[in-house]
Amino acid sequence: MNATPLLQTVGLRKSYGHNLILDGVDFAIAPGQVKAVLGPSGSGKSTMLRLMSLLEQADEGSILLHGREIGVETGRGGNRAPMPERRLARQRADIGMVFQRFNLFAHLDVLHNVMLGLTAVRGLSRSEAAERARSMLERVGMAGHVRHYPSELSGGQQQRVAIARALVLEPSVMLFDEPTSALDPELVNEVLSVMEDLAAQGMTMVVVTHETRFARRVAHEVALFDSGGIVEQAAPEQFFTQPAHERTRAFLSHIH
C-alpha cells in the first residue's frame, strides 16, 4: 500500500443511543485498490460507509482523504465541530456513494437525476451538465434511457443510473453499500459488470457486499466486519481458502 492511503479512518467510533455500532475502526484503502467488506447484518459495515461519505458524523475518530482530515473543522480554541453543510457538500462530491435502494429522485428523468449534482454542487451550466451526464450514462449502458423516469426502469437499470450519478462528479473513491442486494437475481450481473469495468479502469472502490464471487474475482483485499470492528483482512485467495481467524471460518461456512 502507498505511504498515504487515499481514504482512511482512524479510531472511528459510532453509537446510536446505547448501541455501539463501530468500536474504534481503523480502515484504509490505497489509490486504485478495490476492497470488499463482508460481514453479518448489524456488524457496522454500512455505518462505516455512511461516516466515510460524510452522511453522518462519527462520535470519535477521524476520516482522512488524500491524507487530510475531512468532515470537521477546528476552531481557535482547538474545538472540533462539523463543517457547515455547504462545505460538507463539496467534500462529499469527492466520495461517490451508491446505496442499496438506488435513492433516485422519482420526479426527475434519468438525465436530470445524473445532472443534478453537476449543477447544484459543481455549478456547471445546464448544457455542460447534460453533456457530461449523457457521456456517463453511455459509460454505464444507459444512454438509451435518458428520458425515462425511475419507475419505468428495472432495478438493475436504476442502480446503473445511481452509479452514473455518483461517477459524473468525478470522485476520488467510490463506496458501494450492498449495491445488488435489492435486485432480482437475473439483474445482479448487469450491475456487477459495470463495477468490474470501473475496477479495471483503476477506480478506487470500497464495496460492502455479499457477492463473494465478485469479491474473490475483483477485490485486491477482503475484510470481515463483526461486532463493530474488523476481524480479518487479507488478499482474496488467503481470505477465502486459508482464513486466519475462527470467526472468519465460521462466517464463510455459513455463506457457502
WOCOR-V940192 format. One record per helix or strand of 2 or more residues. SS is the DSSP state (alpha for helix, beta for strand). FROM is the first residue (numbers start at 1). TO is the last residue. Records with the same first field share a line. If there is no record, write none. Layout:
# WOCOR-V940192
SS = FROM-TO / FROM-TO
This chain:
# WOCOR-V940192
beta = 7-16 / 19-29 / 34-39 / 60-65 / 68-69 / 72-74 / 80-82 / 95-98 / 173-177 / 204-208 / 221-226 / 229-234
alpha = 45-52 / 85-92 / 110-120 / 126-139 / 143-145 / 150-152 / 155-167 / 185-200 / 212-218 / 236-241 / 246-255
